[in-house]
């Protein structure tokens, strides 16, 4: 599977460009964030992945400038926990007040996780000026998920309204 990156839209409410990156875990090393810092929704069925693979993905995403991670898909709680372990291991007692936020969305639909990603992710104050993009990274063979994500990112206001109207 070759990796693809596209800027799909722009969210006026957050001021961030909305991007989609579809890749295999092995091809994620080619990922380059479109801004110094970004909010990330990681869509991934990681149940069969080793701790080493998840850790490697976490290191890559964080090193690329992720300042807010939302994890969704089978195994997302473990993905979230591994991200947190890596963050704490890097700086268990940060001298500044900056925080990289992480959330998991195991009991939610992809649409609800996307709504959260679009409407509820505010990076720490330290990253406000440099966080100019929101990137959904779809790992593995989840082409149907990429279609849903692309649609949401293309029209974020309309998408959020539909989810809200549906009671999401």
N, C-alpha and C positions, 0 to 999 in steps of 0.2 A: 504494500500500500504506500503510495507516495503521499507526502504531506501537501495540503493546500491551505493557503491563507487568503482571506478576503475581508476587506472592510465592507460591512453590509449596510451600516446605517450610522446615524448620529442621534444621541439622546439629548434633547434640549434640556430636560429637567436636571440631568447630572452634568451636562457639558462634555460628555465623553463620547468618543468614537466607539462604535459597536463592531466587533470583529469576531470572525469565526476561524478557528484553526482545527483542521481535521487531520489526524495522523495516527500512525501506530505508535505504541509506546517506544519502540526502537528508533523511530524517526523524529521523536520530539526534540532531539538535540539540534535540529535545524530551526527551531522556533526562535524568533526574535520579536520582542514586544514592540508595539508601535509607539510607545511612550516610555519615559524612564520608569514609571510605576503604573500598575494596572490592577484592576479588579478582575478576578478569574472565577468562572464557573467551570469546574472540571467534571465532564460527563464521561463516566467510565465504569464498565463492569470489571472491577478489580478482584473479584472473588478468587479467581484462579491464579492471581499474580503473587509472586513471592514478596516478602518484606523488603528484600534487596531491590526489586524492581520498583515497588511503590516508593521506597526511599530515594531511589535515583530520580524518579519523576518529580518528587517533591523538591529535591535539591535543584533540579533544572528550572522548575517553575519559579521557585523563590529567587534563584540567582538571576532570573530574567526580569525581576522587579515586581513580582506579585506582592501586593500589600493588603489584599482581602481575598481569601479563598472560600468559595462555596463548593462543596463536594456533593455530587449526586450520582446515583447508580448503585447497583449491588456492590456491597463492600465499602460504601462511602464513609461509614463511621470509622473504619480502620484507616482509610486514606486520611481522614481528618486527624485522627490520633497520631499518625506518623508525621504529618506536617507539623503538628504541635510539638512532638518530641524533637524534631529537627530544629524548630524555632527556639525552643527552650535550651537545647544543647548548644546552639550558637551563642546565646546571650541569656543565661539564666537569671541575671539581675541587671536589666538594662539601665544604664545611667540616665538616659533620657526617658521621656514619657511616651515615646512612639510605640505603637502596638501594631502587629500584623494580625488582623482578625481572621478567624476560621470558623466555618459553620458546616454542618452536614444536614442533608435533607432526605433521609432514608424513607420516611413515611409520607413523602409528597410525590405528586406527579411531576413530570418534567416541566409542565406548564407552570405549576406552582413554584418550583425552584427557579425557573426563569423569571417569574414575576418578582420573587425576592431579590434575585440578582439585579434586576433592572430598577427596582423601587426602594430597596432597603439597604443597599450596600454603600456606606459612606466610609471612605478610608480615614485613618487617623489624621488629625490636623496637620501633622508634619508632612503628609504626602498630598495634601489637597491641591497644591499648585502643580505638582509633577504627575499626578494621576489623571491622565487625559484619555484613557481608553478602558473599555470593558471587553474582555476577551473570553469567549466560550471555547474551551479546548475539548474536542470530542476525540477520545482515544478508542482505538479498536474498530471493529466492523459495525458500527452503529449508524449506518447511512440514514435510516429512518429518523434517528435523533437529530442528525444534522439538518434535515429538511425542516423539522419543527423549530429548531434553533434559528435557522436562516429566516424563516417567516417572522418569528418574534423580533429579531434584531432589525429587520427591514422596516417595521412599523411599530416601534416600542410603545407608543402611546395608545394606539388602537389595540395592540395585544394586551397591554395591562388592563385596559378598560374591559375587554372581553373576559379576562380571568376574574376580575372583580365582580362583573355582572353575573358570572357563573357561580359566585360564592367561594372562589378560591382564596 
